[in-house]
Amino acid sequence: MTLADISNGPDWVIWVTFIVLGILSAVLLSGRGGWLIAGYNTASEKERAKYDKKKLCRTMGAGLAAADVLILILGLFEDVLPASFAGIAAGLIFADCLVMIVLGNTICKKKK
């Protein structure tokens, strides 16, 4: 059984998701998408001063790009990938989110 066998929705959804995430990751990788990062976006000026905005944006953009590549793989190879790969992909995206959170709270903080 392949991913295509268990897919219920239209194929265009995966491609629209890929395009939207690609655009968002490009904005973040350019260092200009601070308004896209929820915790940073709503933080006070004092709290924002603790973080390197450009490094934070690039870290989040790289994590989003990794998830975007995984979605591209799912879309391109849905006819050959086993159905169990959906669970593996979900686990990889979850791990990617955890890595982004850890890196955002460690390497993206300004040194005192």
C-alpha positions in Angstrom: 0.0 0.0 0.0 1.4 3.4 -1.0 0.7 7.0 0.1 -1.5 7.5 -3.0 -3.7 4.6 -1.8 -4.5 6.2 1.5 -4.8 9.8 0.2 -8.3 11.1 0.3 -7.9 14.7 -0.7 -7.0 16.4 -4.0 -3.4 16.6 -5.0 -3.4 20.3 -5.5 -3.6 20.8 -1.7 -0.1 19.4 -1.2 1.3 21.7 -4.0 -0.4 24.8 -2.6 1.0 23.9 0.8 4.5 23.5 -0.7 4.3 26.8 -2.5 3.1 28.7 0.6 5.7 27.2 2.9 8.4 27.9 0.3 7.5 31.6 0.1 7.3 31.9 3.9 10.7 30.1 4.3 12.3 32.4 1.7 11.0 35.5 3.6 12.4 34.1 6.8 15.7 33.1 5.3 16.1 36.6 4.0 16.1 37.8 7.7 13.0 40.0 7.2 10.2 37.8 8.6 10.2 38.6 12.3 6.5 39.4 12.1 5.9 35.8 11.1 7.3 34.3 14.3 4.5 34.2 16.9 6.5 34.5 20.1 8.8 37.1 18.8 6.0 39.0 17.1 4.1 39.5 20.3 7.0 40.0 22.7 7.7 43.3 24.3 10.6 45.5 23.1 12.6 44.5 26.2 12.1 40.8 25.4 12.9 41.3 21.6 16.2 43.0 22.5 17.4 39.7 24.0 17.3 38.0 20.5 19.3 38.4 17.3 16.4 39.0 14.9 18.2 38.1 11.7 19.6 34.9 13.2 16.2 33.9 14.6 14.5 34.5 11.3 17.1 32.4 9.5 16.9 29.6 12.0 13.1 29.5 11.6 13.4 29.8 7.9 15.8 26.8 7.7 13.5 24.7 9.8 10.5 25.6 7.7 12.5 24.9 4.5 13.3 21.4 5.9 9.6 20.7 6.4 8.9 22.1 3.0 11.4 19.7 1.3 9.7 16.8 3.2 6.3 17.9 1.8 7.8 18.1 -1.7 9.1 14.5 -1.3 5.6 13.4 -0.2 4.0 15.1 -3.2 6.5 13.8 -5.8 6.8 10.2 -4.6 3.3 9.5 -3.2 2.9 6.7 -5.8 6.1 4.8 -4.6 6.4 5.6 -0.9 4.8 3.2 1.5 1.8 4.3 3.5 3.8 4.1 6.7 6.0 7.0 5.5 3.2 9.3 6.5 3.9 8.6 10.1 7.6 8.9 9.6 7.1 12.3 7.9 4.9 13.5 10.8 7.6 12.4 13.2 10.3 14.2 11.2 8.3 17.4 11.1 7.6 17.2 14.8 11.4 16.7 15.5 12.1 19.6 13.1 9.8 21.8 15.2 11.5 20.8 18.4 14.9 21.6 16.9 13.7 25.0 15.8 12.4 25.8 19.3 15.7 24.7 21.0 17.8 26.6 18.5 15.6 29.7 18.7 16.0 29.7 22.5 19.8 29.0 22.5 21.9 30.2 19.6 19.6 33.0 18.6 19.9 34.9 21.9 22.3 37.8 22.0 25.4 37.2 24.1 25.8 39.5 27.1 
